[in-house]
Amino acid sequence: MKTLKYNILLGAFIAVVAMSSCTKFDDMNKNPYALEDAPSYSYVHPIVFNTQYSLCSVFRSLTAHLMQYAVSTSSEVTSRIVGNYSVPEATDDDIWTNLYQRYGNAESMYVKSLTEDNPGSTGVALVLKSMLIEMITDTYGNVPFTEAGQISLPGAQLKYTTKYEDQREIYRGIVKMLEEANDCFNDPTAENISSIADRMYDGDIDKWQRFGNALYLRTLMRISLKVQEESNGIFVYDTTEGLSINVIDKIAELYSCFASGTGYYPMMRGRVDAASVSFNKYNVYEQTPFYTTTGGNWNAVCACETIVMRMLDTKEAVDKSGTTYHVYVPVSSGGHVPDPRYDAYWRKPLGVPNQMLGPAKSKFFEDHISASGNSLIGRMPNGETNSTITGEIYDVKNADHYNLYNFSEQLFLFAEAGARGWVASISGLGAYLDLFKKGITNSILEWNPHVTADSEEVIEFVNYIVNGEKFSGATFNSGNAVEAILTQKWVSLYFVGIESWCEYRRTGYPLLQTNGPAAENKNILPTRLRYPADEAYRNVEYFQEAVNGWLKGENNMTTDVWWADTQESRSIRLKGRQ
């Protein structure tokens, strides 16, 4: 039996990997590799692994640059530099191509699960479907949803064009799926799925439900500001049945379940429940997307001064060309304890200013070379070089896992809800400050295996964030708590797909300068990615309908997606252009 299960899983895994050669939406929707004869649980690992594989690449090529974690070393005038908001067409295509493939398989899993009479497997499929379509719509805005992934299903008609749907409607579907997932998981007949086919949670549907509700919390917070503006917090998620929720009340209900450890919506209890996807550099099928990346290409991404200044104590300095930049101040020279995550993010404590013009960037790199001829600027760890701060070795390039969802994210979300006064039991400063501190501590422990919650450097750094770090010119207080929470959340979301970019568009935090000398896109940090170029001739009718409709005639990167189009978000983001 074990051999049979392993062969099913391996076949599923190879089938989904094989789809990486497919690049067009219609081909993906047809999906000739659909596993129609395999049990529904066989889809789980291929979907999860390949989703995270894609998101790791997306973070390094897109999110890291948009959100000022990283800067490209390229200074060529003709280069398409994401940090300058000049996004290549190939980057536009990444999420669309890869995640729609996974969504099609999640849809097939869902349909198959309905025939197996196991609500647990159906619940897992609904969690995967909701997660994938949310990432897709958060990237592009209005996208295919109801008909997406249908062609691969048994008996489906061959339809090669798919209508784009309004993002508000897509979020209705997401909320409905997550409510239905809880119904499935709470069904007394629900059973665990195969542990061999699920390497993230070993088939434990209790953990899948907790992950699904962490996603539900993310979803509710994502739409909260918009729904309050539009309808006083009431969100109708099923127009046919007239089913609705009060978004703020539902967030409070999720917190109640978290605090009590019981209830209809169980939440993640700790880092043990994080959605962690394993990689293995010794297995060709499970290596990271960076395993074969050459040293030169790996080092072409360097630390951005913005993130360095938040993680380390710095002071202004002037280089040989007269450019002002920031250098690290060690504890021995009066600096505060460095962020214990920094070594896991970067090898050296020097960042590059964002959005520099080509000649200035070239000069900056030339001026920051050690006496032995080595660059002084931080690069992502590759497991071969000690950090210059603590001497520890970390490895982002070939990590043994990356998280789809950190436990710390759940803590930061609840802390924000408390700071906004949405959850009565944590609306006091002391209550949400406690969640904030736990969020920082857990984020550190998610990245740094060399410390514990009781380590001196962890305690001192958390205390510094609360008592010494400045947010809009002041230390942590009730007036700037939301900014402080979201700024530290941004630090924590390193290598978590597109999530920090979504949070920036939702709230305007962290405060980022977006009008540097080389900035394009009207000095606006992209609000969405453009639809892939081939949609213009492969899905002509519906593509033009979307572009001429909500995008007002241009497939641009300046139109807000539905949930980001709020007065609060727009006003805060505007500060970065002033």
KEVEXDREN-235344 format. One line per 10 residues: their letters; for each residue x, y negated, z negated of C-alpha. Coordinates in pm, whole numbers, plus 50000, padded with zeros to 5 digits. Each point is the difference from the previous one (the first is absolute). Layout:
N
A = X,Y,Z ~ ...
***
This chain:
578
MKTLKYNILL = 50000,50000,50000 ~ 50283,49759,49916 ~ 50159,50067,50339 ~ 49672,49938,50178 ~ 49943,49671,49815 ~ 50354,49886,50073 ~ 49967,50075,50370 ~ 49674,49806,50016 ~ 50162,49701,49833 ~ 50311,50017,50215
GAFIAVVAMS = 49788,50018,50311 ~ 49800,49698,49885 ~ 50316,49810,49922 ~ 50165,50070,50336 ~ 49679,49919,50185 ~ 49970,49658,49844 ~ 50370,49926,50046 ~ 49960,50089,50365 ~ 49748,49721,50037 ~ 50275,49744,49950
SCTKFDDMNK = 50053,50003,50376 ~ 49643,49876,50054 ~ 49985,49622,50030 ~ 49657,49903,50134 ~ 49686,49961,49792 ~ 49781,50199,50236 ~ 50248,50288,50000 ~ 50019,49988,49623 ~ 49623,49997,49977 ~ 49980,50309,50221
NPYALEDAPS = 50265,50170,49784 ~ 50066,50336,50172 ~ 50192,50109,49688 ~ 49698,49995,49768 ~ 50009,50301,49769 ~ 49648,50119,50067 ~ 50059,50361,49895 ~ 50193,49924,49681 ~ 49842,49946,49658 ~ 49942,49637,49911
YSYVHPIVFN = 50271,49991,49734 ~ 50263,50072,50267 ~ 49974,49637,50111 ~ 50107,49850,49668 ~ 50378,50016,50003 ~ 50039,49908,50371 ~ 49777,49695,49952 ~ 50166,49887,49678 ~ 50359,50061,50107 ~ 49970,49844,50344
TQYSLCSVFR = 49807,49702,49864 ~ 50274,49923,49751 ~ 50270,50069,50260 ~ 49844,49733,50219 ~ 49944,49754,49716 ~ 50365,50019,49892 ~ 50104,49895,50350 ~ 49735,49728,50006 ~ 50125,49860,49670 ~ 50360,49978,50117
SLTAHLMQYA = 49919,49859,50345 ~ 49706,49773,49909 ~ 49895,49949,49637 ~ 50352,49955,49863 ~ 50057,49709,50240 ~ 49658,49836,49985 ~ 49995,50010,49621 ~ 50357,49874,49954 ~ 50150,50309,49846 ~ 50240,50025,50294
VSTSSEVTSR = 50162,49805,50283 ~ 50125,50131,50333 ~ 50370,49951,50065 ~ 49926,49912,50363 ~ 50065,49640,50097 ~ 49937,50034,50374 ~ 49776,49727,50140 ~ 49814,50257,50210 ~ 49940,50243,49713 ~ 49647,50073,49883
IVGNYSVPEA = 50056,49938,49629 ~ 49703,50099,49785 ~ 50107,49772,49714 ~ 49968,49708,50239 ~ 49652,50125,50095 ~ 50109,50114,50344 ~ 49857,50353,49985 ~ 50094,50250,50277 ~ 49721,50185,50181 ~ 50141,50332,49876
TDDDIWTNLY = 49945,49884,49642 ~ 49643,49897,50084 ~ 49939,50356,50115 ~ 50148,50198,49709 ~ 49708,50016,49758 ~ 49738,50031,50274 ~ 50179,50290,50170 ~ 50100,50194,49692 ~ 49714,49949,49756 ~ 49721,50057,50251
QRYGNAESMY = 50157,50342,50062 ~ 49975,50073,49629 ~ 49648,49859,49985 ~ 49889,50237,50276 ~ 50132,50294,49803 ~ 49838,49874,49680 ~ 49668,49981,50187 ~ 50050,50357,50121 ~ 50082,50108,49645 ~ 49684,49834,49872
VKSLTEDNPG = 49774,50169,50256 ~ 50166,50336,49941 ~ 49967,49964,49623 ~ 49623,49958,50028 ~ 49976,50353,50140 ~ 50205,50152,49717 ~ 49771,49910,49711 ~ 50280,49856,49785 ~ 49923,49643,49893 ~ 50358,49968,49872
STGVALVLKS = 50144,50028,50351 ~ 49737,49757,50131 ~ 50096,49752,49729 ~ 50367,50019,50099 ~ 49910,49943,50367 ~ 49793,49693,49909 ~ 50288,49855,49796 ~ 50237,50049,50293 ~ 49755,49852,50250 ~ 49938,49693,49787
MLIEMITDTY = 50371,49944,49935 ~ 50093,50023,50368 ~ 49726,49782,50147 ~ 50060,49737,49731 ~ 50367,49974,50100 ~ 49907,49976,50367 ~ 49735,49731,49960 ~ 50217,49806,49752 ~ 50268,49985,50269 ~ 49790,49897,50299
GNVPFTEAGQ = 49659,49884,49878 ~ 49707,50128,50207 ~ 50088,50348,50128 ~ 49832,50322,50118 ~ 49845,50181,49704 ~ 49672,50191,50031 ~ 50097,50170,50326 ~ 50373,50026,49925 ~ 50130,50357,49976 ~ 49679,50151,50137
ISLPGAQLKY = 50123,50142,50331 ~ 50207,50269,49830 ~ 49696,50146,49829 ~ 49840,50320,50134 ~ 49728,49922,50253 ~ 50085,49631,50022 ~ 49949,49823,50331 ~ 50308,49861,50168 ~ 49975,49628,49944 ~ 50315,49805,50074
TTKYEDQREI = 49910,49653,49881 ~ 49904,49906,49646 ~ 49821,49696,49867 ~ 50174,49767,49755 ~ 49798,49944,49684 ~ 49983,49702,49767 ~ 50231,50037,49700 ~ 49716,49933,49757 ~ 49819,50302,50143 ~ 50314,50211,49978
YRGIVKMLEE = 50030,49914,49632 ~ 49639,50102,49949 ~ 50103,50339,50135 ~ 50310,50014,49777 ~ 49801,49930,49684 ~ 49739,50256,50103 ~ 50268,50264,50060 ~ 50162,49938,49663 ~ 49665,50018,49820 ~ 49922,50325,50181
ANDCFNDPTA = 50347,50134,49915 ~ 49920,49956,49630 ~ 49671,50179,50051 ~ 50190,50290,50155 ~ 50270,50016,49733 ~ 49741,49983,49721 ~ 49796,50283,50154 ~ 50025,50297,49759 ~ 50065,50234,50295 ~ 50306,49802,50117
ENISSIADRM = 50316,50211,49999 ~ 50368,49923,50039 ~ 50149,50036,50345 ~ 50306,50205,50097 ~ 50310,49889,49810 ~ 50219,50117,50289 ~ 49818,49767,50240 ~ 50018,49701,49766 ~ 50350,49907,49894 ~ 49900,49668,49846
YDGDIDKWQR = 49752,50121,49738 ~ 50035,50381,50025 ~ 49633,50028,50091 ~ 49881,49839,49675 ~ 49676,49819,50086 ~ 50004,49822,49663 ~ 50312,49816,50111 ~ 49852,49939,50344 ~ 49697,49839,49836 ~ 50226,49778,49789
FGNALYLRTL = 50193,49899,50312 ~ 49673,49934,50183 ~ 49881,49772,49721 ~ 50332,49816,49992 ~ 49938,49938,50371 ~ 49644,49895,49912 ~ 50138,49743,49756 ~ 50233,49871,50272 ~ 49706,49979,50240 ~ 49776,49815,49756
MRISLKVQEE = 50272,49749,49914 ~ 50071,49956,50371 ~ 49647,49884,50075 ~ 49921,49838,49664 ~ 50078,49637,50080 ~ 49824,50015,50337 ~ 49687,50173,49869 ~ 49972,49748,49717 ~ 50014,49717,50252 ~ 49750,50164,50233
SNGIFVYDTT = 49743,50163,49773 ~ 50081,49930,49634 ~ 50179,50334,49968 ~ 49724,50224,50137 ~ 50120,50235,50274 ~ 49749,50212,50189 ~ 50198,50305,50110 ~ 49716,50199,50157 ~ 49757,49782,50190 ~ 49782,50296,50097
EGLSINVIDK = 49938,50115,49644 ~ 50035,49653,49849 ~ 50280,50110,49767 ~ 50211,49727,49848 ~ 50251,49927,49726 ~ 50100,49695,49804 ~ 50373,49999,50077 ~ 50105,49842,49670 ~ 49779,50233,49797 ~ 50141,50301,50184
IAELYSCFAS = 50358,49889,49925 ~ 49899,49973,49634 ~ 49850,50350,50015 ~ 50324,50138,50143 ~ 50193,49834,49719 ~ 49766,50150,49743 ~ 50072,50346,50143 ~ 50374,49926,49989 ~ 49992,49875,49642 ~ 49785,50285,49871
GTGYYPMMRG = 50156,50276,50206 ~ 49651,50122,50090 ~ 49712,49905,50226 ~ 49877,50046,50355 ~ 50304,49826,50149 ~ 50314,50145,49837 ~ 50307,49785,50063 ~ 50373,50069,50014 ~ 50128,50064,49647 ~ 50371,49943,50061
RVDAASVSFN = 50285,50037,50247 ~ 49927,50373,50011 ~ 49687,49919,50203 ~ 50175,49777,50255 ~ 49954,50093,50365 ~ 50358,50111,50057 ~ 50105,50156,50331 ~ 50310,50218,49994 ~ 50277,49998,50260 ~ 50289,50243,50040
KYNVYEQTPF = 50315,49910,50192 ~ 50092,50369,50024 ~ 49683,50093,50190 ~ 49977,49859,50352 ~ 49620,49982,49977 ~ 50003,49803,49674 ~ 50280,49748,50045 ~ 49937,49629,49963 ~ 49948,49792,50315 ~ 50345,49853,49934
YTTTGGNWNA = 50196,50324,49975 ~ 50168,49959,50339 ~ 50022,49619,49985 ~ 50360,49897,50054 ~ 50187,49795,49741 ~ 50004,49697,50228 ~ 49625,50005,50056 ~ 49932,50070,49633 ~ 50209,49701,49894 ~ 49828,49775,50256
VCACETIVMR = 49740,49937,49728 ~ 50132,49794,49710 ~ 49862,49849,49680 ~ 49792,49683,50021 ~ 50087,49720,49761 ~ 49632,49972,49898 ~ 49988,50344,49836 ~ 50353,49971,49859 ~ 49907,49677,49819 ~ 49703,50173,49836
MLDTKEAVDK = 50192,50307,49889 ~ 50329,49843,49887 ~ 50110,49686,49820 ~ 50151,49774,50266 ~ 50152,49658,50040 ~ 50050,49776,50301 ~ 50330,50009,50184 ~ 50132,49850,50323 ~ 50180,50210,50258 ~ 50278,49897,50236
SGTTYHVYVP = 49756,49857,50253 ~ 49823,49784,49741 ~ 49693,50226,49983 ~ 49836,50023,49657 ~ 49922,50351,49884 ~ 49959,50190,49672 ~ 50250,50226,49826 ~ 49951,50251,49722 ~ 50079,49893,49644 ~ 50100,50310,49794
VSSGGHVPDP = 49909,50041,49635 ~ 50364,49944,49905 ~ 49977,49650,50147 ~ 49670,49909,49837 ~ 49753,50160,50239 ~ 49701,50206,49893 ~ 49985,50377,50021 ~ 49960,50090,50370 ~ 49685,50169,50120 ~ 50066,50372,49942
RYDAYWRKPL = 49844,50071,50341 ~ 50251,49791,50191 ~ 50263,50270,50043 ~ 49734,50228,50151 ~ 49907,49728,50250 ~ 50337,49850,50096 ~ 50369,50083,49953 ~ 50139,49646,49961 ~ 49855,49694,49823 ~ 49997,49749,50286
GVPNQMLGPA = 49708,49922,50227 ~ 49965,49814,50330 ~ 49773,49693,50029 ~ 49687,50070,50203 ~ 49916,49865,50348 ~ 50345,49860,50080 ~ 50080,49895,50354 ~ 50240,50230,50182 ~ 50322,49795,49970 ~ 49938,49927,49630
KSKFFEDHIS = 49938,50368,49930 ~ 50315,50103,50182 ~ 50197,49746,49801 ~ 49849,50124,49676 ~ 50116,50355,50067 ~ 50346,49878,50100 ~ 50036,49797,49681 ~ 49897,50278,49764 ~ 50275,50254,50050 ~ 50218,50131,49719
ASGNSLIGRM = 50379,49967,49997 ~ 50019,50359,50127 ~ 49770,49917,50292 ~ 49676,50156,49877 ~ 49662,49828,49999 ~ 49884,49870,49664 ~ 49633,50022,50101 ~ 49769,50270,49864 ~ 49894,50294,50215 ~ 49755,50279,49918
PNGETNSTIT = 50168,50288,49812 ~ 50096,50303,50205 ~ 50121,50230,49725 ~ 50365,49954,50086 ~ 50101,49677,49826 ~ 49982,49891,49636 ~ 49805,49689,49907 ~ 50222,49704,49923 ~ 49782,49915,49696 ~ 49989,50326,49802
GEIYDVKNAD = 50198,50246,50209 ~ 49706,50240,50032 ~ 49927,50172,50331 ~ 49650,49983,50153 ~ 49874,50111,50339 ~ 49710,49837,50183 ~ 50118,50137,50334 ~ 49954,50363,49903 ~ 49783,49979,49691 ~ 49840,50318,49872
HYNLYNFSEQ = 49662,49825,49976 ~ 49811,49681,50082 ~ 49670,49904,49843 ~ 49680,49932,50190 ~ 49860,49849,49682 ~ 50190,49912,49681 ~ 49843,50027,49656 ~ 50137,49651,49935 ~ 49774,49865,50277 ~ 49693,50114,49808
LFLFAEAGAR = 50128,49821,49688 ~ 50069,49678,50190 ~ 49653,50010,50159 ~ 49831,50037,49662 ~ 50225,49726,49855 ~ 49890,49765,50278 ~ 49633,50088,49944 ~ 50046,49920,49632 ~ 50177,49671,50071 ~ 49713,49898,50231
GWVASISGLG = 49749,50075,49724 ~ 49832,50280,50193 ~ 50034,50265,49729 ~ 49886,49877,49661 ~ 50206,50244,49794 ~ 50327,49880,50156 ~ 49917,49635,50068 ~ 50204,49880,49703 ~ 50361,49895,50058 ~ 50140,50269,49772
AYLDLFKKGI = 49809,50281,50174 ~ 50096,49924,50358 ~ 50352,49904,49894 ~ 50036,50350,49860 ~ 49889,50149,50332 ~ 50240,49766,50182 ~ 50294,50113,49788 ~ 49906,50365,50045 ~ 49979,49943,50375 ~ 50354,49860,50012
TNSILEWNPH = 50136,50277,49776 ~ 49836,50277,50204 ~ 50121,49844,50324 ~ 50357,50005,49866 ~ 49965,50365,49902 ~ 49854,50085,50342 ~ 50327,49885,50156 ~ 50278,50039,49744 ~ 50065,50352,49863 ~ 50285,49876,49780
VTADSEEVIE = 49782,49811,49748 ~ 49698,50061,49778 ~ 49728,49774,49865 ~ 50210,49962,49685 ~ 50323,49909,50179 ~ 50140,49667,49889 ~ 50027,49864,50353 ~ 49635,50087,50073 ~ 49869,49837,49683 ~ 50214,49690,50046
FVNYIVNGEK = 49904,49959,50365 ~ 49626,50032,49929 ~ 50033,49746,49720 ~ 50183,49766,50236 ~ 49720,50022,50257 ~ 49745,49906,49734 ~ 50202,49739,49808 ~ 50262,49867,50241 ~ 49897,50042,50364 ~ 49828,49703,50164
FSGATFNSGN = 49680,50024,50200 ~ 49906,49668,50163 ~ 50240,49829,49764 ~ 49885,50156,49671 ~ 50042,50320,49806 ~ 49715,50252,49979 ~ 49673,49850,49875 ~ 49626,50031,50066 ~ 50022,49739,50274 ~ 50262,50176,50212
AVEAILTQKW = 49935,50360,49897 ~ 49853,50103,50337 ~ 50305,49866,50182 ~ 50237,50171,49755 ~ 49821,50334,50028 ~ 49990,49992,50379 ~ 50361,49888,50028 ~ 50121,50293,49793 ~ 49761,50225,50190 ~ 50171,49885,50322
VSLYFVGIES = 50336,50105,49856 ~ 49852,50338,49908 ~ 49853,50071,50345 ~ 50339,50052,50163 ~ 49963,50281,50255 ~ 49623,50033,49949 ~ 49886,49967,50360 ~ 49821,49672,50077 ~ 49856,49945,49652 ~ 50199,49690,49898
WCEYRRTGYP = 49910,49836,50334 ~ 49633,50074,49932 ~ 50022,49853,49650 ~ 50166,49685,50132 ~ 49721,49947,50252 ~ 49735,50074,49736 ~ 50136,49764,49733 ~ 50278,49782,50142 ~ 50250,50146,49751 ~ 50288,50020,49969
LLQTNGPAAE = 50066,49643,50107 ~ 50213,50032,50312 ~ 50155,49731,50217 ~ 49881,50062,50354 ~ 50120,49684,50178 ~ 50373,50073,50024 ~ 50197,49859,50296 ~ 49956,50314,50211 ~ 49638,50077,49908 ~ 49757,50058,50288
NKNILPTRLR = 49624,50077,50004 ~ 49917,49642,49899 ~ 50191,50056,49674 ~ 49732,50249,49895 ~ 50109,50330,49852 ~ 49806,50235,50233 ~ 49645,50057,49883 ~ 49964,50316,50210 ~ 50186,50193,50269 ~ 49895,49972,50361
YPADEAYRNV = 49809,50288,50153 ~ 50236,50227,50199 ~ 50058,49862,50348 ~ 49865,50306,50184 ~ 49654,49955,49844 ~ 49949,49715,50247 ~ 49980,50242,50292 ~ 49914,50333,49834 ~ 49705,49875,49795 ~ 49913,49697,50209
EYFQEAVNGW = 49640,49930,49902 ~ 50034,50036,49625 ~ 50343,49840,49985 ~ 49872,49687,50176 ~ 49691,49998,49779 ~ 50220,49995,49690 ~ 50243,49739,50132 ~ 49728,49771,50129 ~ 49795,50050,49685 ~ 50160,49975,49656
LKGENNMTTD = 50341,49905,50145 ~ 49855,49710,50204 ~ 50174,50099,50324 ~ 50358,50082,49895 ~ 50155,50321,49864 ~ 50184,49790,49744 ~ 50173,50031,49661 ~ 49836,49696,49840 ~ 49635,50102,49955 ~ 49918,50123,49649
VWWADTQESR = 49846,50343,49959 ~ 49660,49993,49831 ~ 50107,50051,49638 ~ 50293,49754,50022 ~ 49784,49713,50128 ~ 49934,49839,49661 ~ 50053,49649,49873 ~ 50231,50117,49720 ~ 50228,50199,50225 ~ 50018,49738,50275
SIRLKGRQ = 50086,49719,49759 ~ 50280,50193,49828 ~ 50155,50126,50324 ~ 49997,49644,50133 ~ 50252,49902,49733 ~ 50263,50208,50179 ~ 49970,49781,50309 ~ 50028,49667,49819
***
